[in-house]
């Protein structure tokens, strides 16, 4: 998988979502769903 926690791809995804670090415990269910949608959508670009 191309999205290891410290990878450039993962960092880019966080920036696209307006975040600087991955803190799932602070995400609302909607934010978590949007993050996963973004993650799944970006897999096609790898």
The first five atom37 places (N, CA, C, CB, O) and aatype in JSON, in Angstrom:
{
  "aatype": [20, 20, 20, 20, 20, 20, 20, 20, 20, 20, 20, 20, 20, 20, 20, 20, 20, 20, 20, 20, 20, 20, 20, 20, 20, 20, 20, 20, 20, 20, 20, 20, 20, 20, 20, 20, 20, 20, 20, 20, 20, 20, 20, 20, 20, 20],
  "atom_mask": [
    [1, 1, 1, 1, 1],
    [1, 1, 1, 1, 1],
    [1, 1, 1, 1, 1],
    [1, 1, 1, 1, 1],
    [1, 1, 1, 1, 1],
    [1, 1, 1, 1, 1],
    [1, 1, 1, 1, 1],
    [1, 1, 1, 1, 1],
    [1, 1, 1, 1, 1],
    [1, 1, 1, 1, 1],
    [1, 1, 1, 1, 1],
    [1, 1, 1, 1, 1],
    [1, 1, 1, 1, 1],
    [1, 1, 1, 1, 1],
    [1, 1, 1, 1, 1],
    [1, 1, 1, 1, 1],
    [1, 1, 1, 1, 1],
    [1, 1, 1, 1, 1],
    [1, 1, 1, 1, 1],
    [1, 1, 1, 1, 1],
    [1, 1, 1, 1, 1],
    [1, 1, 1, 1, 1],
    [1, 1, 1, 1, 1],
    [1, 1, 1, 1, 1],
    [1, 1, 1, 1, 1],
    [1, 1, 1, 1, 1],
    [1, 1, 1, 1, 1],
    [1, 1, 1, 1, 1],
    [1, 1, 1, 1, 1],
    [1, 1, 1, 1, 1],
    [1, 1, 1, 1, 1],
    [1, 1, 1, 1, 1],
    [1, 1, 1, 1, 1],
    [1, 1, 1, 1, 1],
    [1, 1, 1, 1, 1],
    [1, 1, 1, 1, 1],
    [1, 1, 1, 1, 1],
    [1, 1, 1, 1, 1],
    [1, 1, 1, 1, 1],
    [1, 1, 1, 1, 1],
    [1, 1, 1, 1, 1],
    [1, 1, 1, 1, 1],
    [1, 1, 1, 1, 1],
    [1, 1, 1, 1, 1],
    [1, 1, 1, 1, 1],
    [1, 1, 1, 1, 1]
  ],
  "atom_positions": [
    [[0.85, -1.18, 0.0], [0.0, 0.0, 0.0], [0.89, 1.23, 0.0], [-0.97, 0.0, 1.22], [1.9, 1.26, 0.7]],
    [[0.54, 2.22, -0.76], [1.36, 3.4, -0.92], [1.19, 4.44, 0.17], [1.07, 4.02, -2.22], [1.8, 5.5, 0.11]],
    [[0.37, 4.17, 1.17], [0.07, 5.19, 2.17], [0.58, 4.82, 3.55], [-1.42, 5.43, 2.23], [-0.19, 4.75, 4.51]],
    [[1.88, 4.58, 3.67], [2.47, 4.38, 4.99], [2.39, 5.71, 5.74], [3.95, 3.86, 4.89], [2.44, 6.77, 5.13]],
    [[2.29, 5.64, 7.03], [2.08, 6.84, 7.84], [3.01, 8.01, 7.6], [2.18, 6.48, 9.23], [2.58, 9.16, 7.7]],
    [[4.26, 7.75, 7.27], [5.2, 8.84, 7.06], [5.51, 9.11, 5.6], [6.45, 8.56, 7.77], [6.39, 9.91, 5.3]],
    [[4.81, 8.45, 4.7], [5.12, 8.59, 3.28], [4.69, 9.94, 2.73], [4.47, 7.47, 2.49], [3.82, 10.61, 3.29]],
    [[5.3, 10.33, 1.64], [4.95, 11.6, 0.99], [3.5, 11.59, 0.53], [5.88, 11.87, -0.2], [2.82, 12.61, 0.59]],
    [[3.03, 10.43, 0.06], [1.64, 10.33, -0.41], [0.66, 10.55, 0.73], [1.39, 8.96, -1.05], [-0.36, 11.24, 0.56]],
    [[0.96, 9.98, 1.89], [0.08, 10.13, 3.05], [0.08, 11.58, 3.52], [0.52, 9.2, 4.19], [-0.98, 12.12, 3.85]],
    [[1.25, 12.2, 3.56], [1.36, 13.61, 3.95], [0.57, 14.49, 2.99], [2.83, 14.05, 3.99], [-0.11, 15.43, 3.42]],
    [[0.67, 14.21, 1.7], [-0.08, 14.98, 0.7], [-1.58, 14.83, 0.93], [0.3, 14.51, -0.73], [-2.32, 15.81, 0.85]],
    [[-2.03, 13.61, 1.22], [-3.45, 13.38, 1.47], [-3.91, 14.16, 2.69], [-3.72, 11.88, 1.67], [-4.99, 14.76, 2.67]],
    [[-3.12, 14.16, 3.75], [-3.48, 14.94, 4.93], [-3.62, 16.42, 4.6], [-2.44, 14.75, 6.04], [-4.56, 17.07, 5.04]],
    [[-2.69, 16.94, 3.81], [-2.76, 18.35, 3.42], [-4.01, 18.63, 2.61], [-1.51, 18.76, 2.62], [-4.65, 19.67, 2.78]],
    [[-4.37, 17.7, 1.71], [-5.59, 17.86, 0.91], [-6.83, 17.92, 1.8], [-5.73, 16.71, -0.09], [-7.81, 18.58, 1.47]],
    [[-6.77, 17.24, 2.93], [-7.89, 17.22, 3.87], [-7.8, 18.35, 4.89], [-7.94, 15.89, 4.59], [-8.66, 18.46, 5.77]],
    [[-6.77, 19.2, 4.77], [-6.64, 20.33, 5.68], [-6.08, 19.97, 7.04], [-7.95, 20.98, 5.86], [-6.34, 20.67, 8.02]],
    [[-5.3, 18.89, 7.12], [-4.72, 18.47, 8.39], [-3.21, 18.34, 8.24], [-5.33, 17.14, 8.85], [-2.68, 18.23, 7.14]],
    [[-2.52, 18.36, 9.37], [-1.07, 18.2, 9.35], [-0.63, 16.87, 9.93], [-0.42, 19.33, 10.11], [0.51, 16.45, 9.71]],
    [[-1.51, 16.21, 10.68], [-1.19, 14.9, 11.22], [-2.46, 14.06, 11.31], [-0.53, 15.02, 12.61], [-3.57, 14.59, 11.36]],
    [[-2.27, 12.75, 11.31], [-3.4, 11.82, 11.33], [-3.79, 11.54, 12.77], [-3.05, 10.51, 10.58], [-3.08, 10.86, 13.51]],
    [[-4.95, 12.07, 13.16], [-5.47, 11.88, 14.51], [-6.9, 11.36, 14.43], [-5.41, 13.2, 15.33], [-7.85, 12.12, 14.62]],
    [[-7.07, 10.07, 14.15], [-8.43, 9.56, 13.96], [-9.32, 9.7, 15.18], [-8.37, 8.12, 13.57], [-10.54, 9.78, 15.05]],
    [[-8.73, 9.74, 16.36], [-9.55, 9.85, 17.58], [-10.21, 11.22, 17.7], [-8.71, 9.58, 18.81], [-11.15, 11.38, 18.48]],
    [[-9.74, 12.2, 16.93], [-10.35, 13.53, 16.98], [-11.28, 13.79, 15.8], [-9.27, 14.59, 17.01], [-11.92, 14.84, 15.73]],
    [[-11.36, 12.84, 14.88], [-12.21, 13.01, 13.7], [-13.66, 12.67, 14.02], [-11.72, 12.13, 12.53], [-13.95, 11.75, 14.79]],
    [[-14.55, 13.44, 13.43], [-15.97, 13.08, 13.52], [-16.19, 11.91, 12.56], [-16.91, 14.31, 13.18], [-15.35, 11.66, 11.69]],
    [[-17.3, 11.2, 12.69], [-17.58, 10.13, 11.74], [-17.58, 10.62, 10.29], [-18.92, 9.49, 12.06], [-17.1, 9.93, 9.4]],
    [[-18.11, 11.81, 10.07], [-18.14, 12.36, 8.71], [-16.72, 12.63, 8.19], [-18.96, 13.67, 8.68], [-16.41, 12.31, 7.04]],
    [[-15.87, 13.21, 9.04], [-14.48, 13.47, 8.63], [-13.74, 12.17, 8.34], [-13.75, 14.26, 9.73], [-13.0, 12.08, 7.36]],
    [[-13.95, 11.17, 9.17], [-13.3, 9.88, 8.94], [-13.76, 9.27, 7.62], [-13.59, 8.92, 10.11], [-12.95, 8.73, 6.87]],
    [[-15.05, 9.35, 7.34], [-15.59, 8.82, 6.09], [-14.99, 9.56, 4.9], [-17.12, 8.93, 6.07], [-14.6, 8.94, 3.91]],
    [[-14.92, 10.88, 4.99], [-14.34, 11.67, 3.9], [-12.87, 11.33, 3.7], [-14.5, 13.18, 4.18], [-12.4, 11.24, 2.56]],
    [[-12.15, 11.14, 4.79], [-10.74, 10.78, 4.69], [-10.58, 9.44, 3.97], [-10.09, 10.73, 6.09], [-9.74, 9.3, 3.09]],
    [[-11.39, 8.47, 4.36], [-11.32, 7.16, 3.72], [-11.72, 7.22, 2.25], [-12.21, 6.16, 4.45], [-11.14, 6.52, 1.42]],
    [[-12.7, 8.05, 1.92], [-13.07, 8.23, 0.52], [-11.91, 8.81, -0.27], [-14.3, 9.15, 0.4], [-11.61, 8.36, -1.38]],
    [[-11.25, 9.81, 0.29], [-10.09, 10.42, -0.35], [-8.98, 9.39, -0.53], [-9.58, 11.63, 0.48], [-8.37, 9.3, -1.59]],
    [[-8.74, 8.62, 0.52], [-7.7, 7.6, 0.48], [-7.99, 6.58, -0.62], [-7.58, 6.9, 1.84], [-7.11, 6.24, -1.4]],
    [[-9.22, 6.11, -0.67], [-9.59, 5.12, -1.69], [-9.53, 5.73, -3.09], [-10.99, 4.58, -1.41], [-9.11, 5.06, -4.03]],
    [[-9.95, 6.97, -3.22], [-9.93, 7.62, -4.53], [-8.53, 7.86, -5.04], [-10.67, 8.92, -4.47], [-8.27, 7.75, -6.24]],
    [[-7.61, 8.18, -4.14], [-6.24, 8.45, -4.53], [-5.46, 7.18, -4.83], [-5.54, 9.23, -3.46], [-4.4, 7.26, -5.46]],
    [[-5.94, 6.03, -4.42], [-5.25, 4.78, -4.72], [-5.15, 4.55, -6.22], [-5.97, 3.6, -4.06], [-4.2, 3.93, -6.7]],
    [[-6.11, 5.06, -6.97], [-6.1, 4.9, -8.42], [-4.98, 5.69, -9.07], [-7.43, 5.33, -9.0], [-4.57, 5.38, -10.19]],
    [[-4.47, 6.69, -8.38], [-3.43, 7.55, -8.94], [-2.02, 7.06, -8.65], [-3.59, 8.94, -8.42], [-1.05, 7.67, -9.1]],
    [[-1.89, 5.98, -7.9], [-0.54, 5.49, -7.55], [0.05, 4.68, -8.66], [-0.58, 4.67, -6.27], [1.17, 4.19, -8.54]]
  ]
}
